[in-house]
Amino acid sequence: MRVPRPPHRWRISPARAIAVQMELAGRVVKEWDSRAVRWVAGLDAAFTPLRCIGAAVLWDLANGVVEEQRIAVCPLTFPYIPGFLSFREAPALLGALRKLRRTPDVLMCDGQGIAHPRRFGIASHIGVLTGLPSIGCAKSRLTGEYCEPGLFRGNSAPLVDRGEVIGAVVRSRSNTKPVFVSIGHLIDLPSAVGIVLAAAKGYRLPEPTRLADMLVTAARKRVNRP
């Protein structure tokens, strides 16, 4: 698939990164055009001391199978600082997306969308750069407060920060820890939650990001092999 060049560099100072996030956050669209969703690209990354490994797994939501999966490896150019995950992961994730033959209907990132202090987590960053609908589905909370949702699959509770609903805390599997779902770009929150639940097939994590996690874990072992 075609991925446009980003309007900024990745090797920048944290202060400049904040400015980039604040600027691009204004481009996030929180509306969904109700398109039919079949192809969901799950995105995840893993790290070696000097490199980031990005994975894109294109999941066929209709048939429950993997259509294709791609890996890209990029040098690390940004330090680990909470709230700046996209500056470490996005170059490799975009590289993996470029290798896909088919353009996804939706991107699903293992990370935050607008559930972020500056309302611009990695799902929003990737969504804005690619111009594709995107969803953040994270394993943990970055910001905001919530009440624990019910214990059954499909139960959810709002994630709220300074009076604003920034996401949903969703029980994707009964009696397991919830996931944290938020708008990335070009989608609304109920639609994002619905797609996450439709893609969760018996595990806590939805299949696209669960399989992407497995793919980068295996790739990291190969990269680290002497």
N, CA, C and O of each residue as an XYZ file, in Angstrom:
904
protein
N       0.833     -1.195      0.000
C       0.000      0.000      0.000
C       0.873      1.253      0.000
O       2.026      1.228      0.432
N       0.307      2.322     -0.484
C       1.055      3.573     -0.548
C       0.939      4.311      0.787
O      -0.161      4.499      1.307
N       2.068      4.723      1.328
C       2.110      5.496      2.567
C       2.830      6.810      2.288
O       4.006      6.787      1.924
N       2.167      7.955      2.445
C       2.826      9.240      2.165
C       3.988      9.490      3.114
O       4.034      8.943      4.216
N       4.911     10.312      2.678
C       6.015     10.710      3.542
C       5.491     11.575      4.682
O       4.629     12.425      4.459
N       5.993     11.374      5.896
C       5.520     12.194      7.015
C       5.936     13.649      6.869
O       6.958     13.936      6.245
N       5.162     14.577      7.436
C       5.492     16.001      7.317
C       6.522     16.471      8.341
O       6.696     17.673      8.535
N       7.201     15.538      8.991
C       8.190     15.889     10.012
C       9.252     14.809     10.065
O       9.072     13.727      9.507
N      10.359     15.097     10.734
C      11.416     14.104     10.927
C      11.128     13.289     12.190
O      10.372     13.726     13.058
N      11.724     12.126     12.285
C      11.569     11.287     13.476
C      12.678     11.536     14.494
O      12.470     11.350     15.693
N      13.835     11.948     14.034
C      14.947     12.239     14.950
C      14.851     13.712     15.363
O      15.461     14.577     14.736
N      14.093     13.987     16.405
C      13.870     15.351     16.871
C      13.921     15.374     18.392
O      13.924     14.323     19.033
N      13.962     16.548     18.959
C      13.991     16.695     20.415
C      12.599     16.438     20.991
O      11.604     16.569     20.279
N      12.519     16.072     22.275
C      11.201     15.924     22.900
C      10.347     17.183     22.800
O       9.135     17.089     22.608
N      10.955     18.355     22.928
C      10.187     19.595     22.827
C       9.574     19.738     21.437
O       8.419     20.142     21.302
N      10.351     19.406     20.403
C       9.822     19.477     19.044
C       8.760     18.399     18.828
O       7.783     18.624     18.114
N       8.951     17.228     19.443
C       7.963     16.155     19.324
C       6.615     16.588     19.912
O       5.564     16.276     19.353
N       6.646     17.294     21.023
C       5.405     17.811     21.604
C       4.724     18.756     20.626
O       3.508     18.694     20.444
N       5.495     19.622     20.004
C       4.930     20.565     19.037
C       4.295     19.831     17.855
O       3.234     20.226     17.371
N       4.947     18.764     17.394
C       4.400     17.962     16.298
C       3.085     17.330     16.720
O       2.109     17.367     15.971
N       3.051     16.747     17.919
C       1.821     16.128     18.403
C       0.689     17.143     18.517
O      -0.437     16.866     18.105
N       0.975     18.289     19.061
C      -0.055     19.316     19.235
C      -0.584     19.793     17.879
O      -1.782     20.026     17.717
N       0.319     19.934     16.913
C      -0.095     20.385     15.582
C      -0.948     19.332     14.883
O      -2.022     19.643     14.369
N      -0.472     18.078     14.862
C      -1.166     17.030     14.124
C      -2.441     16.581     14.830
O      -3.350     16.065     14.180
N      -2.527     16.766     16.147
C      -3.753     16.396     16.865
C      -4.959     17.145     16.315
O      -6.081     16.641     16.366
N      -4.731     18.349     15.787
C      -5.822     19.119     15.211
C      -6.363     18.525     13.923
O      -7.421     18.941     13.451
N      -5.657     17.556     13.344
C      -6.108     16.927     12.105
C      -6.932     15.657     12.358
O      -7.498     15.096     11.421
N      -7.003     15.206     13.604
C      -7.743     13.981     13.907
C      -9.229     14.204     13.647
O      -9.810     15.191     14.099
N      -9.833     13.276     12.915
C     -11.269     13.298     12.629
C     -11.932     12.216     13.469
O     -11.540     11.051     13.406
N     -12.928     12.594     14.250
C     -13.583     11.663     15.173
C     -14.950     11.241     14.655
O     -15.907     11.117     15.419
N     -15.027     11.026     13.365
C     -16.275     10.599     12.722
C     -16.009      9.385     11.855
O     -14.904      9.204     11.346
N     -17.025      8.557     11.691
C     -16.918      7.315     10.951
C     -17.865      7.361      9.773
O     -19.016      7.773      9.918
N     -17.400      6.946      8.611
C     -18.243      7.003      7.423
C     -19.074      5.742      7.217
O     -19.701      5.569      6.172
N     -19.077      4.861      8.215
C     -19.898      3.635      8.200
C     -19.527      2.698      7.055
O     -20.361      1.926      6.582
N     -18.277      2.767      6.615
C     -17.844      1.848      5.566
C     -17.872      0.406      6.059
O     -17.728      0.144      7.253
N     -18.057     -0.521      5.129
C     -17.956     -1.933      5.485
C     -16.505     -2.253      5.835
O     -15.585     -1.803      5.152
N     -16.303     -3.024      6.890
C     -14.949     -3.363      7.339
C     -14.703     -4.849      7.142
O     -15.387     -5.690      7.724
N     -13.736     -5.149      6.330
C     -13.292     -6.532      6.177
C     -11.825     -6.686      6.545
O     -11.455     -7.611      7.267
N     -10.981     -5.772      6.043
C      -9.532     -5.917      6.211
C      -9.053     -5.012      7.348
O      -9.075     -3.787      7.233
N      -8.623     -5.632      8.441
C      -8.119     -4.912      9.608
C      -6.630     -5.213      9.738
O      -6.233     -6.374      9.838
N      -5.816     -4.175      9.738
C      -4.364     -4.353      9.892
C      -3.985     -4.144     11.347
O      -4.105     -3.037     11.874
N      -3.529     -5.205     11.994
C      -3.028     -5.107     13.358
C      -1.568     -4.692     13.339
O      -0.768     -5.249     12.586
N      -1.217     -3.708     14.172
C       0.144     -3.169     14.202
C       0.739     -3.301     15.594
O       0.097     -2.969     16.591
N       1.963     -3.787     15.652
C       2.680     -3.871     16.928
C       4.165     -3.815     16.639
O       4.601     -4.020     15.506
N       4.946     -3.531     17.690
C       6.393     -3.389     17.522
C       7.122     -4.023     18.697
O       6.571     -4.186     19.785
N       8.361     -4.370     18.445
C       9.260     -4.885     19.481
C      10.622     -4.240     19.255
O      10.892     -3.670     18.198
N      11.479     -4.344     20.282
C      12.743     -3.605     20.235
C      13.938     -4.500     20.533
O      13.856     -5.436     21.329
N      15.034     -4.193     19.884
C      16.353     -4.645     20.294
C      17.054     -3.389     20.829
O      16.477     -2.304     20.753
N      18.255     -3.495     21.357
C      18.903     -2.279     21.877
C      19.020     -1.141     20.870
O      18.998      0.026     21.261
N      19.144     -1.455     19.584
C      19.393     -0.410     18.590
C      18.318     -0.307     17.518
O      18.343      0.620     16.708
N      17.377     -1.244     17.501
C      16.424     -1.277     16.401
C      14.989     -1.474     16.880
O      14.740     -1.997     17.966
N      14.056     -1.039     16.038
C      12.640     -1.299     16.249
C      12.160     -2.226     15.134
O      12.461     -2.012     13.960
N      11.418     -3.246     15.514
C      10.841     -4.190     14.564
C       9.340     -3.944     14.537
O       8.670     -4.065     15.562
N       8.815     -3.602     13.380
C       7.389     -3.334     13.241
C       6.704     -4.433     12.457
O       7.265     -4.969     11.501
N       5.476     -4.770     12.866
C       4.709     -5.809     12.178
C       3.345     -5.270     11.783
O       2.720     -4.510     12.522
N       2.897     -5.677     10.603
C       1.538     -5.412     10.142
C       0.919     -6.746      9.746
O       1.413     -7.427      8.847
N      -0.164     -7.114     10.423
C      -0.883     -8.351     10.108
C      -2.242     -7.963      9.555
O      -3.054     -7.365     10.261
N      -2.496     -8.301      8.294
C      -3.779     -7.989      7.673
C      -4.740     -9.136      7.942
O      -4.571    -10.251      7.447
N      -5.752     -8.827      8.741
C      -6.710     -9.836      9.222
C      -8.013     -9.703      8.442
O      -8.558     -8.609      8.295
N      -8.497    -10.829      7.948
C      -9.777    -10.885      7.244
C     -10.870    -11.064      8.289
O     -11.089    -12.167      8.791
N     -11.554     -9.970      8.613
C     -12.562    -10.002      9.670
C     -13.739    -10.890      9.298
O     -14.357    -11.497     10.173
N     -14.057    -10.971      8.002
C     -15.204    -11.761      7.565
C     -14.960    -13.261      7.718
O     -15.865    -14.002      8.100
N     -13.747    -13.705      7.423
C     -13.451    -15.138      7.413
C     -12.549    -15.588      8.556
O     -12.310    -16.783      8.730
N     -12.045    -14.625      9.340
C     -11.238    -14.979     10.502
C      -9.902    -15.594     10.175
O      -9.461    -16.520     10.857
N      -9.236    -15.088      9.126
C      -7.942    -15.635      8.739
C      -6.976    -14.491      8.434
O      -7.393    -13.357      8.204
N      -5.689    -14.804      8.437
C      -4.652    -13.845      8.060
C      -4.541    -13.814      6.541
O      -4.367    -14.851      5.900
N      -4.644    -12.608      5.966
C      -4.481    -12.437      4.524
C      -3.005    -12.277      4.165
O      -2.519    -12.897      3.219
N      -2.298    -11.442      4.924
C      -0.857    -11.280      4.724
C      -0.240    -10.679      5.977
O      -0.940    -10.089      6.800
N       1.064    -10.830      6.118
C       1.778    -10.262      7.254
C       3.164     -9.816      6.816
O       3.846    -10.496      6.049
N       3.563     -8.644      7.329
C       4.823     -8.039      6.894
C       5.601     -7.518      8.096
O       5.028     -7.144      9.119
N       6.923     -7.505      7.942
C       7.849     -7.033      8.977
C       8.753     -5.951      8.367
O       9.142     -6.037      7.202
N       9.077     -4.939      9.172
C      10.090     -3.962      8.785
C      10.954     -3.658      9.999
O      10.461     -3.658     11.127
N      12.224     -3.400      9.781
C      13.174     -3.110     10.859
C      13.806     -1.743     10.584
O      14.287     -1.477      9.483
N      13.794     -0.887     11.603
C      14.365      0.452     11.469
C      15.266      0.747     12.669
O      15.042      0.213     13.755
N      16.278      1.589     12.483
C      17.110      1.991     13.629
C      16.306      2.864     14.573
O      15.435      3.624     14.148
N      16.607      2.749     15.860
C      15.962      3.605     16.852
C      16.584      4.998     16.809
O      17.806      5.143     16.834
N      15.737      6.016     16.744
C      16.236      7.388     16.671
C      15.670      8.275     17.769
O      15.967      9.469     17.809
N      14.850      7.704     18.672
C      14.208      8.509     19.715
C      14.274      7.735     21.027
O      14.053      6.524     21.022
N      14.566      8.380     22.136
C      14.667      7.676     23.415
C      13.305      7.228     23.934
O      12.265      7.705     23.480
N      13.330      6.306     24.891
C      12.078      5.894     25.511
C      11.621      6.971     26.493
O      12.270      7.227     27.508
N      10.486      7.598     26.166
C       9.850      8.580     27.034
C       8.350      8.320     26.955
O       7.794      8.339     25.856
N       7.672      8.077     28.081
C       6.222      7.853     28.021
C       5.514      9.008     27.313
O       5.824     10.178     27.536
N       4.558      8.650     26.454
C       3.817      9.650     25.706
C       4.372      9.934     24.331
O       3.774     10.690     23.565
N       5.544      9.323     23.993
C       6.172      9.565     22.700
C       6.424      8.250     21.960
O       7.385      8.134     21.199
N       5.567      7.276     22.184
C       5.768      5.949     21.608
C       5.864      5.997     20.086
O       6.665      5.270     19.498
N       5.070      6.831     19.446
C       5.044      6.824     17.984
C       6.380      7.229     17.377
O       6.706      6.795     16.272
N       7.159      8.050     18.074
C       8.439      8.478     17.527
C       9.475      7.348     17.550
O      10.494      7.425     16.864
N       9.217      6.320     18.327
C      10.076      5.137     18.323
C       9.550      4.060     17.369
O      10.330      3.401     16.682
N       8.228      3.885     17.331
C       7.642      2.757     16.617
C       7.180      3.076     15.197
O       7.251      2.217     14.319
N       6.712      4.288     14.966
C       6.037      4.576     13.702
C       6.886      4.323     12.455
O       6.352      3.803     11.476
N       8.188      4.665     12.436
C       8.946      4.390     11.200
C       8.904      2.916     10.789
O       8.749      2.613      9.605
N       9.037      2.003     11.743
C       8.995      0.571     11.417
C       7.579      0.126     11.069
O       7.394     -0.690     10.166
N       6.577      0.652     11.775
C       5.196      0.273     11.473
C       4.787      0.756     10.086
O       4.132      0.027      9.341
N       5.169      1.977      9.741
C       4.870      2.484      8.400
C       5.614      1.672      7.341
O       5.093      1.433      6.252
N       6.828      1.255      7.667
C       7.578      0.413      6.743
C       6.886     -0.914      6.493
O       6.856     -1.398      5.362
N       6.329     -1.507      7.547
C       5.597     -2.767      7.387
C       4.317     -2.556      6.582
O       3.962     -3.388      5.747
N       3.627     -1.445      6.834
C       2.410     -1.152      6.074
C       2.709     -0.979      4.587
O       1.926     -1.414      3.743
N       3.823     -0.354      4.266
C       4.178     -0.142      2.855
C       4.329     -1.461      2.100
O       4.161     -1.505      0.881
N       4.644     -2.523      2.817
C       4.854     -3.817      2.176
C       3.555     -4.582      1.915
O       3.561     -5.577      1.191
N       2.442     -4.127      2.499
C       1.170     -4.815      2.269
C       0.718     -4.611      0.831
O       0.815     -3.511      0.288
N       0.227     -5.676      0.226
C      -0.306     -5.579     -1.135
C      -1.700     -4.939     -1.138
O      -2.061     -4.232     -2.079
N      -2.466     -5.191     -0.095
C      -3.839     -4.704     -0.010
C      -3.925     -3.577      1.013
O      -3.309     -3.661      2.076
N      -4.674     -2.532      0.709
C      -4.864     -1.432      1.655
C      -5.921     -1.807      2.679
O      -7.024     -2.195      2.294
N      -5.626     -1.704      3.976
C      -6.605     -2.068      5.007
C      -7.801     -1.112      5.021
O      -7.703      0.038      4.595
N      -8.920     -1.616      5.519
C     -10.074     -0.755      5.787
C      -9.869      0.022      7.081
O     -10.301      1.168      7.204
N      -9.203     -0.617      8.047
C      -8.977     -0.025      9.364
C      -7.622     -0.484      9.882
O      -7.215     -1.626      9.666
N      -6.927      0.422     10.569
C      -5.697      0.078     11.283
C      -6.019     -0.083     12.766
O      -6.789      0.697     13.325
N      -5.434     -1.088     13.399
C      -5.626     -1.312     14.833
C      -4.248     -1.379     15.487
O      -3.477     -2.306     15.240
N      -3.951     -0.390     16.321
C      -2.626     -0.288     16.939
C      -2.645     -0.796     18.372
O      -3.609     -0.586     19.108
N      -1.573     -1.463     18.753
C      -1.378     -1.839     20.146
C      -0.822     -0.609     20.865
O       0.382     -0.500     21.098
N      -1.713      0.304     21.208
C      -1.321      1.570     21.828
C      -2.515      2.495     21.881
O      -3.643      2.090     21.600
N      -2.262      3.733     22.240
C      -3.340      4.694     22.431
C      -3.650      5.471     21.156
O      -2.800      5.642     20.282
N      -4.899      5.938     21.080
C      -5.287      6.929     20.087
C      -5.333      8.286     20.769
O      -4.294      8.843     21.125
N      -6.547      8.822     20.954
C      -6.661     10.123     21.637
C      -6.630      9.975     23.155
O      -6.667     10.978     23.867
N      -6.562      8.745     23.665
C      -6.437      8.534     25.117
C      -4.986      8.790     25.519
O      -4.271      7.880     25.940
N      -4.577     10.021     25.384
C      -3.177     10.445     25.464
C      -3.167     11.856     26.028
O      -4.092     12.621     25.754
N      -2.158     12.231     26.806
C      -2.157     13.575     27.403
C      -2.326     14.707     26.396
O      -2.923     15.736     26.712
N      -1.800     14.521     25.180
C      -1.943     15.553     24.141
C      -2.912     15.112     23.054
O      -2.956     15.699     21.973
N      -3.695     14.065     23.352
C      -4.732     13.544     22.456
C      -4.152     13.103     21.112
O      -4.786     13.249     20.067
N      -2.932     12.560     21.164
C      -2.296     12.153     19.912
C      -1.325     11.015     20.156
O      -0.109     11.180     20.060
N      -1.889      9.845     20.477
C      -1.066      8.656     20.636
C      -0.720      8.034     19.294
O      -0.990      8.609     18.240
N      -0.120      6.853     19.345
C       0.406      6.245     18.121
C      -0.689      5.909     17.119
O      -0.463      6.026     15.914
N      -1.877      5.491     17.579
C      -2.956      5.178     16.638
C      -3.404      6.421     15.888
O      -3.715      6.352     14.698
N      -3.441      7.551     16.569
C      -3.784      8.802     15.896
C      -2.678      9.223     14.939
O      -2.953      9.679     13.830
N      -1.438      9.072     15.363
C      -0.299      9.468     14.526
C      -0.272      8.652     13.236
O      -0.146      9.214     12.148
N      -0.390      7.337     13.354
C      -0.372      6.471     12.177
C      -1.588      6.744     11.298
O      -1.479      6.761     10.072
N      -2.749      6.959     11.921
C      -3.954      7.229     11.150
C      -3.860      8.516     10.348
O      -4.218      8.546      9.171
N      -3.379      9.581     10.986
C      -3.261     10.869     10.293
C      -2.238     10.782      9.168
O      -2.464     11.323      8.086
N      -1.119     10.110      9.408
C      -0.080     10.025      8.376
C      -0.521      9.192      7.173
O      -0.152      9.500      6.039
N      -1.304      8.143      7.409
C      -1.727      7.279      6.302
C      -3.054      7.719      5.695
O      -3.374      7.336      4.569
N      -3.834      8.520      6.427
C      -5.155      8.895      5.964
C      -6.166      7.777      6.067
O      -7.189      7.805      5.382
N      -5.899      6.781      6.919
C      -6.795      5.635      7.090
C      -7.467      5.669      8.457
O      -6.896      6.197      9.411
N      -8.676      5.111      8.566
C      -9.287      4.963      9.886
C      -8.387      4.138     10.797
O      -7.799      3.145     10.368
N      -8.285      4.553     12.050
C      -7.400      3.842     12.978
C      -8.002      3.804     14.370
O      -8.762      4.683     14.776
N      -7.630      2.748     15.086
C      -8.135      2.484     16.435
C      -6.951      2.231     17.353
O      -6.012      1.528     16.980
N      -6.990      2.800     18.551
C      -6.035      2.446     19.580
C      -6.645      1.383     20.480
O      -7.747      1.563     20.999
N      -5.939      0.283     20.665
C      -6.398     -0.781     21.575
C      -5.198     -1.166     22.439
O      -4.359     -1.974     22.042
N      -5.139     -0.572     23.622
C      -3.970     -0.708     24.491
C      -4.241     -1.674     25.635
O      -5.385     -1.894     26.033
N      -3.158     -2.244     26.151
C      -3.280     -3.167     27.283
C      -3.321     -2.447     28.622
O      -3.704     -3.037     29.632
N      -2.927     -1.168     28.639
C      -2.899     -0.427     29.900
C      -3.307      1.017     29.658
O      -3.323      1.488     28.521
N      -3.632      1.704     30.723
C      -4.061      3.104     30.663
C      -2.857      4.023     30.677
O      -1.912      3.806     31.435
N      -2.888      5.047     29.841
C      -1.853      6.077     29.851
C      -2.309      7.301     30.637
O      -1.529      7.892     31.384
N      -3.573      7.676     30.466
C      -4.131      8.821     31.180
C      -5.627      8.624     31.314
O      -6.211      7.798     30.613
N      -6.256      9.375     32.209
C      -7.693      9.281     32.398
C      -8.076      8.423     33.592
O      -7.257      7.689     34.145
N      -9.341      8.534     33.976
C      -9.888      7.782     35.105
C     -11.104      6.988     34.642
O     -11.773      7.363     33.678
N     -11.382      5.886     35.340
C     -12.528      5.055     34.950
C     -12.991      4.208     36.120
O     -12.255      3.986     37.082
N     -14.218      3.743     36.019
C     -14.741      2.725     36.929
C     -14.622      1.379     36.230
O     -14.798      1.282     35.015
N     -14.329      0.363     36.990
C     -14.149     -0.966     36.412
C     -15.435     -1.409     35.713
O     -16.510     -1.339     36.310
N     -15.346     -1.866     34.454
C     -16.551     -2.358     33.774
C     -16.997     -3.698     34.339
O     -16.280     -4.321     35.121
N     -18.185     -4.138     33.939
C     -18.674     -5.453     34.346
C     -17.739     -6.558     33.901
O     -16.842     -6.337     33.087
N     -17.953     -7.743     34.437
C     -17.014     -8.844     34.239
C     -17.219     -9.620     32.949
O     -16.420    -10.501     32.628
N     -18.277     -9.309     32.200
C     -18.594    -10.118     31.025
C     -18.153     -9.451     29.717
O     -18.084     -8.226     29.615
N     -17.865    -10.274     28.742
C     -17.457     -9.793     27.418
C     -18.459     -8.757     26.904
O     -19.670     -8.975     26.943
N     -17.943     -7.646     26.428
C     -18.798     -6.586     25.904
C     -19.115     -5.493     26.901
O     -19.539     -4.405     26.510
N     -18.914     -5.764     28.203
C     -19.118     -4.711     29.201
C     -18.053     -3.632     29.012
O     -16.906     -3.937     28.686
N     -18.432     -2.382     29.217
C     -17.476     -1.289     29.038
C     -17.795     -0.144     29.978
O     -18.892     -0.057     30.530
N     -16.820      0.729     30.150
C     -16.972      1.933     30.966
C     -16.205      3.052     30.293
O     -15.186      2.795     29.652
N     -16.670      4.300     30.420
C     -15.949      5.409     29.789
C     -14.616      5.693     30.471
O     -14.487      5.578     31.690
N     -13.638      6.064     29.670
C     -12.356      6.547     30.156
C     -12.401      8.068     30.034
O     -12.576      8.597     28.937
N     -12.244      8.771     31.153
C     -12.495     10.212     31.203
C     -11.252     10.944     31.699
O     -10.616     10.528     32.667
N     -10.919     12.031     31.025
C      -9.800     12.870     31.435
C     -10.242     14.331     31.393
O     -10.612     14.847     30.338
N     -10.200     14.988     32.544
C     -10.582     16.402     32.662
C     -11.962     16.674     32.066
O     -12.171     17.666     31.368
N     -12.887     15.778     32.356
C     -14.261     15.941     31.916
C     -14.549     15.495     30.502
O     -15.694     15.575     30.057
N     -13.545     15.026     29.779
C     -13.708     14.599     28.388
C     -13.617     13.077     28.297
O     -12.704     12.472     28.858
N     -14.559     12.465     27.592
C     -14.477     11.029     27.337
C     -13.442     10.814     26.249
O     -13.622     11.253     25.113
N     -12.357     10.136     26.601
C     -11.256      9.945     25.654
C     -11.132      8.497     25.190
O     -10.277      8.182     24.362
N     -11.975      7.620     25.715
C     -11.903      6.224     25.314
C     -12.902      5.388     26.076
O     -13.754      5.902     26.800
N     -12.775      4.074     25.896
C     -13.640      3.123     26.589
C     -12.783      2.000     27.150
O     -11.839      1.533     26.512
N     -13.131      1.582     28.345
C     -12.471      0.453     28.995
C     -13.357     -0.755     28.735
O     -14.473     -0.825     29.251
N     -12.880     -1.701     27.946
C     -13.732     -2.734     27.359
C     -13.301     -4.121     27.815
O     -12.121     -4.470     27.776
N     -14.288     -4.905     28.248
C     -14.031     -6.301     28.592
C     -14.152     -7.116     27.297
O     -15.255     -7.424     26.847
N     -13.027     -7.452     26.718
C     -13.023     -8.185     25.454
C     -13.179     -9.687     25.653
O     -13.480    -10.421     24.712
N     -12.973    -10.132     26.877
C     -13.182    -11.532     27.244
C     -13.657    -11.558     28.687
O     -13.126    -10.836     29.531
N     -14.638    -12.375     28.971
C     -15.194    -12.417     30.327
C     -14.128    -12.786     31.343
O     -13.284    -13.650     31.105
N     -14.192    -12.104     32.490
C     -13.338    -12.412     33.642
C     -11.844    -12.263     33.347
O     -11.019    -12.969     33.926
N     -11.503    -11.344     32.448
C     -10.097    -11.008     32.202
C      -9.935     -9.499     32.313
O     -10.923     -8.766     32.362
N      -8.702     -9.040     32.353
C      -8.456     -7.608     32.396
C      -9.019     -6.945     31.138
O      -9.000     -7.548     30.065
N      -9.518     -5.715     31.255
C     -10.058     -5.036     30.072
C      -8.950     -4.492     29.180
O      -7.782     -4.449     29.567
N      -9.342     -4.078     27.976
C      -8.450     -3.333     27.087
C      -8.952     -1.888     27.022
O     -10.098     -1.598     27.365
N      -8.082     -1.003     26.581
C      -8.378      0.427     26.562
C      -8.476      0.879     25.100
O      -7.473      0.968     24.391
N      -9.699      1.157     24.676
C      -9.991      1.454     23.279
C     -10.199      2.952     23.114
O     -10.893      3.582     23.913
N      -9.600      3.518     22.081
C      -9.808      4.943     21.813
C      -9.783      5.219     20.322
O      -9.251      4.439     19.532
N     -10.370      6.345     19.959
C     -10.342      6.819     18.578
C      -8.902      7.088     18.175
O      -8.146      7.715     18.918
N      -8.528      6.610     16.993
C      -7.260      7.004     16.411
C      -7.494      8.144     15.434
O      -7.045      9.271     15.644
N      -8.213      7.821     14.353
C      -8.497      8.815     13.308
C      -9.621      8.266     12.438
O      -9.692      7.059     12.208
N     -10.493      9.136     11.957
C     -11.553      8.796     11.006
C     -12.484      7.702     11.517
O     -12.913      6.837     10.754
N     -12.792      7.745     12.806
C     -13.713      6.773     13.395
C     -14.329      7.394     14.637
O     -13.785      8.345     15.199
N     -15.478      6.850     15.068
C     -16.058      7.278     16.335
C     -15.860      6.163     17.358
O     -15.523      5.032     17.006
N     -16.074      6.500     18.630
C     -15.751      5.544     19.694
C     -16.640      4.302     19.665
O     -16.107      3.201     19.798
N     -17.980      4.409     19.497
C     -18.782      3.181     19.442
C     -18.356      2.243     18.316
O     -18.348      1.025     18.496
N     -18.003      2.794     17.164
C     -17.555      1.953     16.048
C     -16.221      1.296     16.358
O     -16.009      0.130     16.027
N     -15.312      2.048     16.999
C     -14.019      1.478     17.381
C     -14.206      0.312     18.342
O     -13.577     -0.735     18.182
N     -15.071      0.489     19.341
C     -15.331     -0.590     20.305
C     -15.945     -1.795     19.591
O     -15.571     -2.935     19.867
N     -16.882     -1.548     18.677
C     -17.521     -2.640     17.956
C     -16.542     -3.447     17.130
O     -16.633     -4.674     17.088
N     -15.607     -2.781     16.474
C     -14.619     -3.484     15.651
C     -13.666     -4.286     16.535
O     -13.314     -5.417     16.199
N     -13.248     -3.713     17.656
C     -12.382     -4.448     18.581
C     -13.075     -5.722     19.067
O     -12.465     -6.791     19.085
N     -14.330     -5.611     19.455
C     -15.050     -6.795     19.941
C     -15.254     -7.815     18.828
O     -15.166     -9.019     19.068
N     -15.527     -7.344     17.613
C     -15.715     -8.270     16.495
C     -14.434     -9.027     16.177
O     -14.479    -10.154     15.684
N     -13.288     -8.405     16.460
C     -11.997     -9.026     16.158
C     -11.428     -9.822     17.329
O     -10.400    -10.483     17.180
N     -12.080     -9.769     18.489
C     -11.607    -10.509     19.669
C     -12.218    -11.904     19.637
O     -13.417    -12.070     19.859
N     -11.401    -12.888     19.364
C     -11.884    -14.248     19.146
C     -11.420    -15.196     20.263
O     -10.703    -16.165     20.012
N     -11.835    -14.901     21.478
C     -11.535    -15.800     22.580
C     -10.336    -15.428     23.410
O     -10.055    -16.077     24.417
N      -9.621    -14.393     23.009
C      -8.481    -13.904     23.772
C      -8.763    -12.488     24.261
O      -9.699    -11.835     23.798
N      -7.942    -12.020     25.205
C      -8.098    -10.646     25.670
C      -7.828     -9.664     24.544
O      -8.577     -8.702     24.371
N      -6.762     -9.892     23.768
C      -6.410     -8.993     22.679
C      -7.138     -9.397     21.407
O      -7.296    -10.589     21.141
N      -7.587     -8.421     20.612
C      -8.179     -8.760     19.317
C      -7.153     -9.425     18.418
O      -5.955     -9.165     18.531
N      -7.624    -10.282     17.528
C      -6.715    -11.094     16.723
C      -5.686    -10.277     15.936
O      -4.520    -10.673     15.919
N      -6.034     -9.182     15.293
C      -5.010     -8.483     14.501
C      -3.793     -8.059     15.314
O      -2.662     -8.255     14.871
N      -4.005     -7.475     16.509
C      -2.849     -7.045     17.305
C      -2.226     -8.212     18.061
O      -1.020     -8.206     18.310
N      -3.016     -9.205     18.430
C      -2.442    -10.389     19.098
C      -1.467    -11.097     18.163
O      -0.377    -11.494     18.575
N      -1.864    -11.252     16.909
C      -0.999    -11.922     15.943
C       0.201    -11.058     15.569
O       1.290    -11.579     15.324
N       0.007     -9.739     15.525
C       1.142     -8.846     15.270
C       2.165     -8.944     16.397
O       3.371     -8.922     16.150
N       1.683     -9.054     17.637
C       2.582     -9.215     18.781
C       3.384    -10.515     18.654
O       4.591    -10.528     18.896
N       2.719    -11.595     18.279
C       3.422    -12.866     18.104
C       4.452    -12.773     16.984
O       5.541    -13.338     17.086
N       4.107    -12.063     15.924
C       5.007    -11.946     14.785
C       6.272    -11.171     15.146
O       7.372    -11.585     14.781
N       6.130    -10.050     15.860
C       7.334     -9.272     16.204
C       8.159     -9.976     17.281
O       9.383     -9.844     17.313
N       7.492    -10.721     18.160
C       8.245    -11.472     19.168
C       9.150    -12.504     18.500
O      10.315    -12.652     18.871
N       8.609    -13.217     17.511
C       9.421    -14.197     16.785
C      10.509    -13.510     15.974
O      11.633    -14.006     15.895
N      10.182    -12.370     15.371
C      11.181    -11.650     14.571
C      12.312    -11.127     15.436
O      13.467    -11.132     15.011
N      11.999    -10.674     16.646
C      13.054    -10.172     17.536
C      14.039    -11.285     17.889
O      15.241    -11.040     17.993
N      13.548    -12.476     18.068
C      14.438    -13.600     18.370
C      15.387    -13.847     17.205
O      16.570    -14.121     17.409
N      14.870    -13.751     15.993
C      15.731    -13.949     14.812
C      16.757    -12.827     14.685
O      17.918    -13.082     14.364
N      16.339    -11.590     14.934
C      17.251    -10.458     14.817
C      18.370    -10.544     15.851
O      19.515    -10.180     15.580
N      18.013    -11.040     17.057
C      18.997    -11.126     18.134
C      19.904    -12.347     18.030
O      20.889    -12.459     18.760
N      19.572    -13.262     17.121
C      20.355    -14.494     17.000
C      21.764    -14.174     16.489
O      21.910    -13.414     15.532
N      22.783    -14.731     17.103
C      24.166    -14.448     16.659
C      24.392    -14.890     15.209
O      25.490    -14.728     14.678
